[in-house]
Amino acid sequence: MNPITPDGRYFVVNATLWRCSNPSLDDDERQRLVNELMDARRAVKAAKASGDPGEMKIARAAVQATKVALGERGPVWWDDGAPDLNRHGVKNTPYSDWYQTLAPTDR
């Protein structure tokens, strides 16, 4: 399991922060959006196989729209003014000290 920052905003993969879904989404809505995201990702795979650039554009737009709806991209879902550190290396963020406290097997 990937570690999640103490504030619940990010999970860490290969020392990179990735924004978590908005925790205020109710379970049914979150599941609906996750299902939609999986469909969109399958559409990207199909578009790659077909080689159709128009199909790829539509599929990638669907992934983007769903990730925005989940809160993983687009405007941040927190309201304390903290910056978005999505896709930043954890060592270059305020989470660096926390990350260093994790056992190597938990990273």
C-alpha positions in Angstrom: 0.0 0.0 0.0 1.3 3.5 -0.8 1.8 5.8 2.1 -0.7 8.7 2.4 0.4 12.1 3.8 -0.8 12.9 7.3 -3.3 15.4 6.0 -4.8 12.9 3.5 -4.2 15.0 0.5 -1.6 12.9 -1.3 -0.4 9.3 -1.7 3.3 8.6 -2.6 4.5 6.5 -5.5 8.2 6.3 -6.3 8.8 9.3 -4.0 6.3 11.4 -6.0 3.1 12.9 -4.5 -0.2 12.1 -6.3 -3.4 13.9 -5.2 -6.0 11.7 -3.5 -9.7 11.9 -4.4 -11.8 14.4 -2.6 -12.8 12.7 0.7 -16.1 14.7 0.8 -17.5 12.6 -2.1 -20.0 10.1 -0.8 -19.2 6.5 -1.4 -21.8 5.9 -4.1 -20.6 9.0 -6.1 -16.9 8.0 -5.6 -17.6 4.5 -6.9 -19.6 5.8 -9.9 -16.7 8.0 -10.8 -14.1 5.3 -10.3 -16.1 3.0 -12.6 -16.3 5.9 -15.1 -12.5 6.3 -14.9 -11.9 2.6 -15.5 -14.1 2.8 -18.6 -12.2 5.9 -19.8 -8.9 4.2 -19.3 -10.1 1.2 -21.2 -11.1 3.6 -24.0 -7.6 5.0 -24.0 -6.2 1.5 -24.4 -8.6 0.8 -27.2 -7.7 4.1 -28.9 -4.0 3.2 -28.7 -4.7 -0.2 -30.3 -6.8 1.4 -33.1 -4.3 4.2 -33.8 -7.2 6.7 -34.2 -6.1 10.1 -33.0 -9.6 11.4 -32.7 -10.6 8.4 -30.6 -7.6 9.0 -28.4 -8.4 12.7 -27.9 -11.9 11.8 -26.8 -10.7 9.0 -24.5 -8.1 11.1 -22.8 -10.6 14.0 -22.3 -12.9 11.5 -20.5 -10.0 10.5 -18.2 -9.2 14.1 -17.5 -12.9 15.0 -16.8 -13.3 12.1 -14.4 -10.1 12.8 -12.6 -11.3 16.4 -12.1 -14.6 15.2 -10.8 -12.8 13.0 -8.3 -10.7 15.9 -7.2 -7.4 14.3 -8.3 -6.8 17.1 -10.9 -8.1 20.6 -11.4 -8.9 22.8 -8.5 -7.9 21.5 -5.1 -10.6 20.2 -2.8 -9.1 21.7 0.4 -9.7 25.3 1.3 -6.9 26.4 3.5 -4.8 28.0 0.7 -2.2 25.3 0.7 -0.6 24.9 -2.8 -1.2 21.9 -5.0 1.9 19.7 -4.9 0.5 17.0 -7.2 3.3 15.2 -9.1 6.1 16.9 -7.1 8.9 14.9 -5.7 8.2 14.4 -2.0 11.8 15.5 -1.0 11.1 19.0 -2.4 7.9 19.5 -0.4 6.9 20.2 3.2 6.2 16.4 3.4 9.9 15.6 3.2 10.5 15.2 6.9 7.4 13.0 7.3 8.5 10.8 4.4 11.9 10.4 5.9 10.4 8.9 9.1 8.8 6.1 7.1 10.6 2.8 7.0 12.1 2.0 3.6 9.6 -0.9 3.2 6.7 1.6 3.8 7.8 3.9 1.0 
